[in-house]
Amino acid sequence: MSDAQFPLQDRMKFVAEIVRDAGGTIIGRTRLQKSVFLLSLAGFDDKFRFGYKHYGLFSEALADSADLAAAFDLVSEQRKESSWGGTYSIYSVNNLEGADTSARGVFLREAVASDPILLELAATAGYLFSEEKCKEPWAKTARLKPDKSADGRLDRAKDLYGRLRAVSGNALPEIGSA
């Protein structure tokens, strides 16, 4: 399904469901974007199209839907200042009734509980493999994001991807560990 075929009201509701299914809170837009991408890559949801922007894979429709979900009180969004001077968002919902307890929900909770840099690296490698048909997605991820890949983070991102792949019942594609 493309963004245009997914009505705005449904997109806002989907964002609220993602936050609910993640355990009621998602800290950071990066976690939201990368978790939803990985859900899609694993075949759990296919609601938004993602493209590769300057800072990594991104869905403008998902970002807009999150903003509107907050504006219409489907989710609460707190904006906080980060240690480096930028801002980040904390999305939350109070009602966890109906939260997904299937593999999809477990997958989502594992993704949003992870370090956002590791999640970004794992999602980038998954994107490069699936969308760009890159034969060495981890190596290309390291070239695209050298600072974030340093200090063992790329290896930890590979481990995260492996855990998410296992939780998904191996629905995430096998992209190797090289």
ABEGO torsion letter per residue (X at the ends): XBAAABBAAAAAAAAAAAAAAAGGBBBEAAAAAAAAAAAAAAGABBABBBBBBAAEBBBAAAAAAAAAAAAAGABBBBBBBBAAGBBBBBBBBABABGBBABAAAAAAAAAAABBAAAAAAAAAAAAAAAAAGBABAAAAAAAABAAAABGGAAAAAAAAAAAAAAAAGGABBBAEAX
